[in-house]
Structures are given as structure tokens and as C-alpha cells.
Amino acid sequence: MNWFEGKKGLIVGVANDRSIAWAIAREVLTQGGVCGFTHLPDRPDDDKQKNRRRVSKCTEEFSNARFLVPLDVQKDEDLAAVAAKTKEEFGTIDFLLHSVAFADRDDLSRSTMQTSRQGFKMAMEISAYSLIALVNAVQDVLSPNASVLTMTYFGGEKCVPGYNVMGICKAALDATVRYLAFDLGPRGVRVNAISAGPLKTLAGTAAGVGDMVQLYEKMSPMGRNITHDEVGRSGAFLLSSYSDGITGEILHVDAGYNIMGSPGRLLDGARAAVTGG
């Protein structure tokens, strides 16, 4: 039997076919899950509706992708509309994927202490508070034993130069996972996060993942970086009933990079270069 046969859920945060959210959603859909999707609102003057088109291009091959609606997580009215649409289509949902983050490029390019006040507020609201706001909006639609999953990154646990203000936002998101897990625990609803290694996505490009990919390949215990498919399967696991009993956790899908306390084999290579061995 497919993991998600008879299961329904909401997917928030797919930007295009390279999104980690899409890797997870594709696995869920392939495993029989019925999904509703949101997309970033398009500008009124954008006749091509680029944001909607990018997501619909992903979902068009799946008959179990039931709806696609705009969502600005900074607007309570949008959140209420998505919750209403979800209730209308599904009644209740068994899983919720939140994959939303944003920081102004100017703030990301500065040192952390030069982050603008307005930029900090915006980044924190979109990247961390949006999970609280989304869960609050759909709480009456979450079925008993539903699973909520969000996307974090190692830069919220340790300093990753260049990640800057987004690292602070991810630290707040990590804490949010734990507190929401407590709030929703009595209902049997679980809240977890995946911390993925660097992948080429729209968000990853903005955060400059190119150098990080090479670092992971050299430093991780597995001697490589991870793939979209690996994150997709891990995310689907946490959204499925196979992960019942797991809540408030951060699952690292990073080829083991996060366990390293030294550069590991990367240091061996540097020594060899110095000695000529």
C-alpha cells in the first residue's frame, strides 16, 4: 500500500520544480496523497502569472493535486482564505508542509550587525512567524494525528558565514517547532523540521550555496552532498504515519555534515597539499 493512500494535505512553499518543497510534495503525490497547493501571489500587472505557472507546471501531471491558490503569509486574510479553501475541498487534512523563507538580498549581503531594522522584521515574520500564523489558521482543519513539517537549515544551529540574518530566523523557526509541538501534542498533531544540506533552489541561490555544496562534498562523512530525491523521501516519511511518535525534532538530511567537529578528510587533503604527499 502507498504511504499516503487515503491521506490529504496542504503544501505551502513550492516555487518551482527545484524547490525542496516540490521534492517532498512529488513523493507524497506519487505515494497516493491528495494535495492542495499555494503559490506566491503574482503582481496585478503580470499577465503571464509567472508564480502560479511555475507551480502549476509541477502539479499538472498529478490528478491528485486538487487546487492551487495564492498565499501571502504576511496577510491574515490570505491565510484565512487558504484555510477555508482547504476545509471546503478536504474537510480535514492529515499533513501540512510549510516551506517559506525570505530575507532581503541587501541584508544577506551585509554582515549580520548591519541588518536593517525593517529587513529583520520582514525576514523574521516571513521565515519564522509564518509557521505560527499558518498552523493557527488551519488548526481546525488538522485531523487528529496530523503531521506538520517545516524546512530549516544548519545555519540556525551554528554560525554559517554568509547566511547571516537568515540564520537567526532559522534559529527562531527551530524553537517554534518545539513550542508548537508542545501546543499541538495533546491533539496528537506532530510538528517537525528537516535541515537539508545545500541544494540548488531559488532560496539557495540567494543564500550562495555554490561554495557550500563543495564544502559538504569534502567534509561530510559520506564524502558527498545530498540530492533532492533524498530530501523528498525523508520529508514524506515525516509527513506520513510511519513517523508517528516523532515530534519537535530536526532531522538532518545532509550526508552527516552536522556531526563533524573538524574538517575531517578535508583537513587530510590540505595536509597532503602542504607536504606534497
ZADO-1210 file (C-alpha; in nm, 4 decimals, padded with zeros to 6 digits):
<atoms>
<atom x="00.0000" y="00.0000" z="00.0000" code="MET" pos="1"/>
<atom x="00.1174" y="00.3521" z="-00.0759" code="ASN" pos="2"/>
<atom x="00.2261" y="00.5586" z="00.2259" code="TRP" pos="3"/>
<atom x="-00.0329" y="00.8297" z="00.1633" code="PHE" pos="4"/>
<atom x="-00.3275" y="00.6333" z="00.0310" code="GLU" pos="5"/>
<atom x="-00.6433" y="00.7969" z="00.1702" code="GLY" pos="6"/>
<atom x="-00.4434" y="01.0935" z="00.3108" code="LYS" pos="7"/>
<atom x="-00.4989" y="01.4620" z="00.2287" code="LYS" pos="8"/>
<atom x="-00.2782" y="01.7609" z="00.2913" code="GLY" pos="9"/>
<atom x="-00.1717" y="02.1167" z="00.2169" code="LEU" pos="10"/>
<atom x="00.1616" y="02.2105" z="00.0591" code="ILE" pos="11"/>
<atom x="00.2835" y="02.5675" z="00.1159" code="VAL" pos="12"/>
<atom x="00.6023" y="02.6999" z="-00.0394" code="GLY" pos="13"/>
<atom x="00.6650" y="02.5352" z="-00.3765" code="VAL" pos="14"/>
<atom x="00.8312" y="02.7924" z="-00.6020" code="ALA" pos="15"/>
<atom x="00.9326" y="02.5753" z="-00.8969" code="ASN" pos="16"/>
<atom x="01.0463" y="02.2231" z="-00.9838" code="ASP" pos="17"/>
<atom x="01.3778" y="02.2728" z="-00.7997" code="ARG" pos="18"/>
<atom x="01.2123" y="02.3564" z="-00.4676" code="SER" pos="19"/>
<atom x="01.2741" y="02.1194" z="-00.1788" code="ILE" pos="20"/>
<atom x="00.9027" y="02.1541" z="-00.1066" code="ALA" pos="21"/>
<atom x="00.8295" y="02.0135" z="-00.4511" code="TRP" pos="22"/>
<atom x="01.0665" y="01.7215" z="-00.3974" code="ALA" pos="23"/>
<atom x="00.8667" y="01.6314" z="-00.0868" code="ILE" pos="24"/>
<atom x="00.5276" y="01.7011" z="-00.2462" code="ALA" pos="25"/>
<atom x="00.6140" y="01.4924" z="-00.5527" code="ARG" pos="26"/>
<atom x="00.6960" y="01.1959" z="-00.3292" code="GLU" pos="27"/>
<atom x="00.3698" y="01.2427" z="-00.1392" code="VAL" pos="28"/>
<atom x="00.1692" y="01.2621" z="-00.4625" code="LEU" pos="29"/>
<atom x="00.3463" y="00.9587" z="-00.6055" code="THR" pos="30"/>
<atom x="00.2614" y="00.7708" z="-00.2859" code="GLN" pos="31"/>
<atom x="-00.1090" y="00.8426" z="-00.3324" code="GLY" pos="32"/>
<atom x="-00.1556" y="01.1586" z="-00.1242" code="GLY" pos="33"/>
<atom x="-00.4158" y="01.4148" z="-00.2291" code="VAL" pos="34"/>
<atom x="-00.2724" y="01.7671" z="-00.2051" code="CYS" pos="35"/>
<atom x="-00.3717" y="02.1290" z="-00.2247" code="GLY" pos="36"/>
<atom x="-00.1037" y="02.3835" z="-00.3136" code="PHE" pos="37"/>
<atom x="-00.0366" y="02.7524" z="-00.2671" code="THR" pos="38"/>
<atom x="00.1773" y="02.9874" z="-00.4723" code="HIS" pos="39"/>
<atom x="00.3213" y="03.3340" z="-00.4239" code="LEU" pos="40"/>
<atom x="00.0709" y="03.5933" z="-00.5462" code="PRO" pos="41"/>
<atom x="00.1502" y="03.7375" z="-00.8872" code="ASP" pos="42"/>
<atom x="00.1660" y="04.1108" z="-00.9427" code="ARG" pos="43"/>
<atom x="-00.1530" y="04.2572" z="-01.0918" code="PRO" pos="44"/>
<atom x="00.0451" y="04.3700" z="-01.3977" code="ASP" pos="45"/>
<atom x="00.1934" y="04.0231" z="-01.4566" code="ASP" pos="46"/>
<atom x="-00.0298" y="03.8851" z="-01.7311" code="ASP" pos="47"/>
<atom x="00.1780" y="03.5685" z="-01.7518" code="LYS" pos="48"/>
<atom x="00.1185" y="03.4857" z="-01.3823" code="GLN" pos="49"/>
<atom x="00.4715" y="03.3521" z="-01.3521" code="LYS" pos="50"/>
<atom x="00.4463" y="03.2342" z="-00.9920" code="ASN" pos="51"/>
<atom x="00.1257" y="03.0405" z="-01.0498" code="ARG" pos="52"/>
<atom x="00.2530" y="02.8989" z="-01.3777" code="ARG" pos="53"/>
<atom x="00.5743" y="02.7655" z="-01.2219" code="ARG" pos="54"/>
<atom x="00.3819" y="02.5682" z="-00.9610" code="VAL" pos="55"/>
<atom x="00.1072" y="02.4507" z="-01.1957" code="SER" pos="56"/>
<atom x="00.3766" y="02.3203" z="-01.4309" code="LYS" pos="57"/>
<atom x="00.4907" y="02.0939" z="-01.1456" code="CYS" pos="58"/>
<atom x="00.1484" y="01.9684" z="-01.0482" code="THR" pos="59"/>
<atom x="-00.0239" y="01.9334" z="-01.3862" code="GLU" pos="60"/>
<atom x="00.0702" y="01.5677" z="-01.4305" code="GLU" pos="61"/>
<atom x="-00.0897" y="01.4661" z="-01.1000" code="PHE" pos="62"/>
<atom x="-00.4684" y="01.4232" z="-01.0861" code="SER" pos="63"/>
<atom x="-00.4423" y="01.4108" z="-00.7054" code="ASN" pos="64"/>
<atom x="-00.3176" y="01.7733" z="-00.6976" code="ALA" pos="65"/>
<atom x="-00.6584" y="01.9257" z="-00.6343" code="ARG" pos="66"/>
<atom x="-00.6191" y="02.3019" z="-00.6066" code="PHE" pos="67"/>
<atom x="-00.3695" y="02.5864" z="-00.6406" code="LEU" pos="68"/>
<atom x="-00.4364" y="02.9206" z="-00.4690" code="VAL" pos="69"/>
<atom x="-00.2307" y="03.2352" z="-00.3951" code="PRO" pos="70"/>
<atom x="-00.0928" y="03.2962" z="-00.0473" code="LEU" pos="71"/>
<atom x="00.0942" y="03.5898" z="00.1026" code="ASP" pos="72"/>
<atom x="00.1855" y="03.4684" z="00.4520" code="VAL" pos="73"/>
<atom x="00.2051" y="03.8289" z="00.5720" code="GLN" pos="74"/>
<atom x="-00.1697" y="03.8696" z="00.5181" code="LYS" pos="75"/>
<atom x="-00.4134" y="03.7146" z="00.7656" code="ASP" pos="76"/>
<atom x="-00.6915" y="03.7353" z="00.5082" code="GLU" pos="77"/>
<atom x="-00.4886" y="03.5179" z="00.2690" code="ASP" pos="78"/>
<atom x="-00.4239" y="03.2627" z="00.5425" code="LEU" pos="79"/>
<atom x="-00.7945" y="03.2543" z="00.6278" code="ALA" pos="80"/>
<atom x="-00.8851" y="03.2085" z="00.2609" code="ALA" pos="81"/>
<atom x="-00.6425" y="02.9175" z="00.2236" code="VAL" pos="82"/>
<atom x="-00.7801" y="02.7551" z="00.5381" code="ALA" pos="83"/>
<atom x="-01.1354" y="02.7959" z="00.4074" code="ALA" pos="84"/>
<atom x="-01.0438" y="02.6503" z="00.0680" code="LYS" pos="85"/>
<atom x="-00.8706" y="02.3564" z="00.2351" code="THR" pos="86"/>
<atom x="-01.1729" y="02.2875" z="00.4540" code="LYS" pos="87"/>
<atom x="-01.4072" y="02.3161" z="00.1549" code="GLU" pos="88"/>
<atom x="-01.2038" y="02.0698" z="-00.0528" code="GLU" pos="89"/>
<atom x="-01.0874" y="01.8223" z="00.2106" code="PHE" pos="90"/>
<atom x="-01.2798" y="01.8733" z="00.5317" code="GLY" pos="91"/>
<atom x="-00.9697" y="01.7888" z="00.7340" code="THR" pos="92"/>
<atom x="-00.6075" y="01.7290" z="00.6407" code="ILE" pos="93"/>
<atom x="-00.3544" y="01.4719" z="00.7551" code="ASP" pos="94"/>
<atom x="-00.0383" y="01.6658" z="00.6755" code="PHE" pos="95"/>
<atom x="00.0853" y="02.0209" z="00.6290" code="LEU" pos="96"/>
<atom x="00.4139" y="02.1220" z="00.4664" code="LEU" pos="97"/>
<atom x="00.5495" y="02.4717" z="00.5358" code="HIS" pos="98"/>
<atom x="00.8462" y="02.5774" z="00.3243" code="SER" pos="99"/>
<atom x="00.8574" y="02.9557" z="00.3404" code="VAL" pos="100"/>
<atom x="01.1552" y="03.1851" z="00.3988" code="ALA" pos="101"/>
<atom x="01.2728" y="03.5226" z="00.2750" code="PHE" pos="102"/>
<atom x="01.5287" y="03.7906" z="00.3523" code="ALA" pos="103"/>
<atom x="01.6194" y="04.0982" z="00.1539" code="ASP" pos="104"/>
<atom x="01.9273" y="04.0415" z="-00.0629" code="ARG" pos="105"/>
<atom x="02.0838" y="04.3602" z="00.0685" code="ASP" pos="106"/>
<atom x="02.0597" y="04.2308" z="00.4250" code="ASP" pos="107"/>
<atom x="02.2008" y="03.8917" z="00.3255" code="LEU" pos="108"/>
<atom x="02.4969" y="04.0602" z="00.1582" code="SER" pos="109"/>
<atom x="02.5872" y="04.2616" z="00.4697" code="ARG" pos="110"/>
<atom x="02.7405" y="04.1499" z="00.7952" code="SER" pos="111"/>
<atom x="02.4768" y="04.0428" z="01.0451" code="THR" pos="112"/>
<atom x="02.5215" y="04.3501" z="01.2653" code="MET" pos="113"/>
<atom x="02.4358" y="04.5726" z="00.9668" code="GLN" pos="114"/>
<atom x="02.0972" y="04.4098" z="00.9128" code="THR" pos="115"/>
<atom x="01.8324" y="04.6771" z="00.8714" code="SER" pos="116"/>
<atom x="01.5541" y="04.7009" z="01.1287" code="ARG" pos="117"/>
<atom x="01.2829" y="04.6681" z="00.8660" code="GLN" pos="118"/>
<atom x="01.4690" y="04.3860" z="00.6922" code="GLY" pos="119"/>
<atom x="01.4990" y="04.1942" z="01.0190" code="PHE" pos="120"/>
<atom x="01.1279" y="04.2312" z="01.0914" code="LYS" pos="121"/>
<atom x="01.0320" y="04.1168" z="00.7434" code="MET" pos="122"/>
<atom x="01.2700" y="03.8206" z="00.7406" code="ALA" pos="123"/>
<atom x="01.1553" y="03.7045" z="01.0824" code="MET" pos="124"/>
<atom x="00.7873" y="03.7436" z="01.0009" code="GLU" pos="125"/>
<atom x="00.8061" y="03.5510" z="00.6736" code="ILE" pos="126"/>
<atom x="01.0626" y="03.2897" z="00.7740" code="SER" pos="127"/>
<atom x="00.9563" y="03.2081" z="01.1311" code="ALA" pos="128"/>
<atom x="00.6271" y="03.3674" z="01.2347" code="TYR" pos="129"/>
<atom x="00.4585" y="03.2406" z="00.9185" code="SER" pos="130"/>
<atom x="00.4664" y="02.8859" z="01.0584" code="LEU" pos="131"/>
<atom x="00.2808" y="03.0018" z="01.3697" code="ILE" pos="132"/>
<atom x="00.0315" y="03.2003" z="01.1626" code="ALA" pos="133"/>
<atom x="-00.0281" y="02.9131" z="00.9194" code="LEU" pos="134"/>
<atom x="-00.0779" y="02.6495" z="01.1885" code="VAL" pos="135"/>
<atom x="-00.3113" y="02.8825" z="01.3766" code="ASN" pos="136"/>
<atom x="-00.5151" y="02.9461" z="01.0606" code="ALA" pos="137"/>
<atom x="-00.5605" y="02.5769" z="00.9776" code="VAL" pos="138"/>
<atom x="-00.5757" y="02.4330" z="01.3292" code="GLN" pos="139"/>
<atom x="-00.9445" y="02.3441" z="01.2947" code="ASP" pos="140"/>
<atom x="-00.8677" y="02.1613" z="00.9695" code="VAL" pos="141"/>
<atom x="-00.5884" y="01.9462" z="01.1118" code="LEU" pos="142"/>
<atom x="-00.7090" y="01.5944" z="01.1785" code="SER" pos="143"/>
<atom x="-00.6085" y="01.4086" z="01.4954" code="PRO" pos="144"/>
<atom x="-00.2567" y="01.2689" z="01.4498" code="ASN" pos="145"/>
<atom x="-00.1824" y="01.5066" z="01.1611" code="ALA" pos="146"/>
<atom x="00.1795" y="01.5880" z="01.0820" code="SER" pos="147"/>
<atom x="00.3254" y="01.9367" z="01.0297" code="VAL" pos="148"/>
<atom x="00.6670" y="01.9752" z="00.8658" code="LEU" pos="149"/>
<atom x="00.8817" y="02.2822" z="00.8028" code="THR" pos="150"/>
<atom x="01.2214" y="02.3414" z="00.6426" code="MET" pos="151"/>
<atom x="01.5169" y="02.4707" z="00.8404" code="THR" pos="152"/>
<atom x="01.8954" y="02.4822" z="00.7938" code="TYR" pos="153"/>
<atom x="02.2131" y="02.4204" z="00.9948" code="PHE" pos="154"/>
<atom x="02.2797" y="02.7966" z="00.9939" code="GLY" pos="155"/>
<atom x="02.0209" y="02.8238" z="01.2706" code="GLY" pos="156"/>
<atom x="02.2279" y="02.5969" z="01.4967" code="GLU" pos="157"/>
<atom x="02.5818" y="02.7119" z="01.4145" code="LYS" pos="158"/>
<atom x="02.7268" y="03.0222" z="01.2550" code="CYS" pos="159"/>
<atom x="02.7448" y="02.9840" z="00.8777" code="VAL" pos="160"/>
<atom x="02.9127" y="03.2982" z="00.7420" code="PRO" pos="161"/>
<atom x="02.7043" y="03.4494" z="00.4635" code="GLY" pos="162"/>
<atom x="02.3767" y="03.3064" z="00.5949" code="TYR" pos="163"/>
<atom x="02.3626" y="03.5987" z="00.8381" code="ASN" pos="164"/>
<atom x="02.0134" y="03.7199" z="00.9324" code="VAL" pos="165"/>
<atom x="01.8540" y="03.4085" z="00.7861" code="MET" pos="166"/>
<atom x="02.0456" y="03.2009" z="01.0392" code="GLY" pos="167"/>
<atom x="01.8786" y="03.3979" z="01.3175" code="ILE" pos="168"/>
<atom x="01.5410" y="03.3372" z="01.1545" code="CYS" pos="169"/>
<atom x="01.6076" y="02.9643" z="01.1303" code="LYS" pos="170"/>
<atom x="01.7054" y="02.9537" z="01.4978" code="ALA" pos="171"/>
<atom x="01.3684" y="03.1116" z="01.5759" code="ALA" pos="172"/>
<atom x="01.1979" y="02.8614" z="01.3454" code="LEU" pos="173"/>
<atom x="01.3687" y="02.5718" z="01.5245" code="ASP" pos="174"/>
<atom x="01.2356" y="02.6972" z="01.8573" code="ALA" pos="175"/>
<atom x="00.8922" y="02.7471" z="01.7033" code="THR" pos="176"/>
<atom x="00.8867" y="02.3793" z="01.6041" code="VAL" pos="177"/>
<atom x="00.9428" y="02.2765" z="01.9659" code="ARG" pos="178"/>
<atom x="00.6790" y="02.5096" z="02.1117" code="TYR" pos="179"/>
<atom x="00.4184" y="02.4194" z="01.8502" code="LEU" pos="180"/>
<atom x="00.4925" y="02.0520" z="01.9117" code="ALA" pos="181"/>
<atom x="00.4035" y="02.1142" z="02.2753" code="PHE" pos="182"/>
<atom x="00.0888" y="02.3133" z="02.1938" code="ASP" pos="183"/>
<atom x="-00.0453" y="02.0559" z="01.9483" code="LEU" pos="184"/>
<atom x="00.0768" y="01.7435" z="02.1260" code="GLY" pos="185"/>
<atom x="-00.2452" y="01.6797" z="02.3226" code="PRO" pos="186"/>
<atom x="-00.4300" y="01.6544" z="01.9916" code="ARG" pos="187"/>
<atom x="-00.1800" y="01.4037" z="01.8587" code="GLY" pos="188"/>
<atom x="-00.0566" y="01.6540" z="01.5989" code="VAL" pos="189"/>
<atom x="00.3182" y="01.6353" z="01.5416" code="ARG" pos="190"/>
<atom x="00.5490" y="01.9198" z="01.4354" code="VAL" pos="191"/>
<atom x="00.8975" y="01.8540" z="01.2961" code="ASN" pos="192"/>
<atom x="01.1598" y="02.0101" z="01.0709" code="ALA" pos="193"/>
<atom x="01.4060" y="01.8928" z="00.8101" code="ILE" pos="194"/>
<atom x="01.7501" y="02.0510" z="00.7941" code="SER" pos="195"/>
<atom x="01.8728" y="01.9780" z="00.4433" code="ALA" pos="196"/>
<atom x="02.2183" y="02.0175" z="00.3019" code="GLY" pos="197"/>
<atom x="02.2706" y="02.2866" z="00.0360" code="PRO" pos="198"/>
<atom x="02.0736" y="02.2330" z="-00.2845" code="LEU" pos="199"/>
<atom x="02.0306" y="02.4465" z="-00.5929" code="LYS" pos="200"/>
<atom x="01.6968" y="02.6183" z="-00.5329" code="THR" pos="201"/>
<atom x="01.5782" y="02.9774" z="-00.5685" code="LEU" pos="202"/>
<atom x="01.6338" y="03.0339" z="-00.1977" code="ALA" pos="203"/>
<atom x="01.9650" y="02.8502" z="-00.2031" code="GLY" pos="204"/>
<atom x="02.0946" y="03.0604" z="-00.4895" code="THR" pos="205"/>
<atom x="02.0090" y="03.3784" z="-00.2989" code="ALA" pos="206"/>
<atom x="02.1999" y="03.2453" z="00.0023" code="ALA" pos="207"/>
<atom x="02.5014" y="03.1476" z="-00.2100" code="GLY" pos="208"/>
<atom x="02.5005" y="02.7673" z="-00.1821" code="VAL" pos="209"/>
<atom x="02.7593" y="02.7088" z="-00.4552" code="GLY" pos="210"/>
<atom x="03.0613" y="02.7073" z="-00.2249" code="ASP" pos="211"/>
<atom x="02.8672" y="02.5165" z="00.0430" code="MET" pos="212"/>
<atom x="02.7989" y="02.2282" z="-00.1956" code="VAL" pos="213"/>
<atom x="03.1725" y="02.1810" z="-00.2479" code="GLN" pos="214"/>
<atom x="03.2363" y="02.2043" z="00.1254" code="LEU" pos="215"/>
<atom x="02.9786" y="01.9355" z="00.2030" code="TYR" pos="216"/>
<atom x="03.1276" y="01.7092" z="-00.0624" code="GLU" pos="217"/>
<atom x="03.4693" y="01.7382" z="00.1003" code="LYS" pos="218"/>
<atom x="03.3728" y="01.7429" z="00.4677" code="MET" pos="219"/>
<atom x="03.0647" y="01.5222" z="00.5167" code="SER" pos="220"/>
<atom x="03.1220" y="01.1650" z="00.6423" code="PRO" pos="221"/>
<atom x="02.9654" y="01.0298" z="00.3236" code="MET" pos="222"/>
<atom x="03.2000" y="01.2349" z="00.1075" code="GLY" pos="223"/>
<atom x="02.9169" y="01.3850" z="-00.0955" code="ARG" pos="224"/>
<atom x="02.6246" y="01.6230" z="-00.0840" code="ASN" pos="225"/>
<atom x="02.2611" y="01.5117" z="-00.0755" code="ILE" pos="226"/>
<atom x="02.0003" y="01.5080" z="-00.3544" code="THR" pos="227"/>
<atom x="01.6503" y="01.6475" z="-00.3945" code="HIS" pos="228"/>
<atom x="01.5125" y="01.2939" z="-00.4025" code="ASP" pos="229"/>
<atom x="01.6737" y="01.2059" z="-00.0692" code="GLU" pos="230"/>
<atom x="01.5190" y="01.5086" z="00.0992" code="VAL" pos="231"/>
<atom x="01.1895" y="01.4313" z="-00.0708" code="GLY" pos="232"/>
<atom x="01.1749" y="01.0802" z="00.0723" code="ARG" pos="233"/>
<atom x="01.2791" y="01.1962" z="00.4203" code="SER" pos="234"/>
<atom x="01.0187" y="01.4719" z="00.4185" code="GLY" pos="235"/>
<atom x="00.7492" y="01.2303" z="00.3066" code="ALA" pos="236"/>
<atom x="00.8466" y="00.9988" z="00.5924" code="PHE" pos="237"/>
<atom x="00.7971" y="01.2755" z="00.8488" code="LEU" pos="238"/>
<atom x="00.4614" y="01.3671" z="00.6965" code="LEU" pos="239"/>
<atom x="00.3451" y="01.0056" z="00.6976" code="SER" pos="240"/>
<atom x="00.2059" y="00.7829" z="00.9710" code="SER" pos="241"/>
<atom x="00.5354" y="00.5910" z="00.9656" code="TYR" pos="242"/>
<atom x="00.6827" y="00.8700" z="01.1797" code="SER" pos="243"/>
<atom x="00.4112" y="00.8572" z="01.4465" code="ASP" pos="244"/>
<atom x="00.5732" y="00.9201" z="01.7842" code="GLY" pos="245"/>
<atom x="00.8252" y="01.1720" z="01.6476" code="ILE" pos="246"/>
<atom x="00.7649" y="01.5386" z="01.7275" code="THR" pos="247"/>
<atom x="00.9663" y="01.8522" z="01.7999" code="GLY" pos="248"/>
<atom x="01.2621" y="01.7063" z="01.6096" code="GLU" pos="249"/>
<atom x="01.5030" y="01.8420" z="01.3492" code="ILE" pos="250"/>
<atom x="01.6024" y="01.5699" z="01.1037" code="LEU" pos="251"/>
<atom x="01.9330" y="01.6474" z="00.9342" code="HIS" pos="252"/>
<atom x="01.9461" y="01.5264" z="00.5762" code="VAL" pos="253"/>
<atom x="02.2978" y="01.6426" z="00.4961" code="ASP" pos="254"/>
<atom x="02.5161" y="01.3332" z="00.4428" code="ALA" pos="255"/>
<atom x="02.6236" y="01.3699" z="00.8068" code="GLY" pos="256"/>
<atom x="02.7822" y="01.7132" z="00.7735" code="TYR" pos="257"/>
<atom x="02.6264" y="01.8343" z="01.1001" code="ASN" pos="258"/>
<atom x="02.8038" y="01.5717" z="01.3132" code="ILE" pos="259"/>
<atom x="03.1537" y="01.6873" z="01.2217" code="MET" pos="260"/>
<atom x="03.3634" y="01.8638" z="01.4839" code="GLY" pos="261"/>
<atom x="03.6590" y="01.9151" z="01.2497" code="SER" pos="262"/>
<atom x="03.7108" y="01.9468" z="00.8726" code="PRO" pos="263"/>
<atom x="03.7696" y="01.5709" z="00.8612" code="GLY" pos="264"/>
<atom x="03.9019" y="01.4431" z="00.5283" code="ARG" pos="265"/>
<atom x="03.9159" y="01.7995" z="00.4009" code="LEU" pos="266"/>
<atom x="04.1944" y="01.8562" z="00.6549" code="LEU" pos="267"/>
<atom x="04.3711" y="01.5418" z="00.5317" code="ASP" pos="268"/>
<atom x="04.3673" y="01.6842" z="00.1801" code="GLY" pos="269"/>
<atom x="04.5074" y="02.0158" z="00.2991" code="ALA" pos="270"/>
<atom x="04.7895" y="01.8372" z="00.4830" code="ARG" pos="271"/>
<atom x="04.8711" y="01.6347" z="00.1750" code="ALA" pos="272"/>
<atom x="04.8873" y="01.9514" z="-00.0341" code="ALA" pos="273"/>
<atom x="05.1261" y="02.1148" z="00.2138" code="VAL" pos="274"/>
<atom x="05.3564" y="01.8127" z="00.2444" code="THR" pos="275"/>
<atom x="05.3291" y="01.7171" z="-00.1204" code="GLY" pos="276"/>
<atom x="05.2148" y="01.3674" z="-00.0167" code="GLY" pos="277"/>
</atoms>
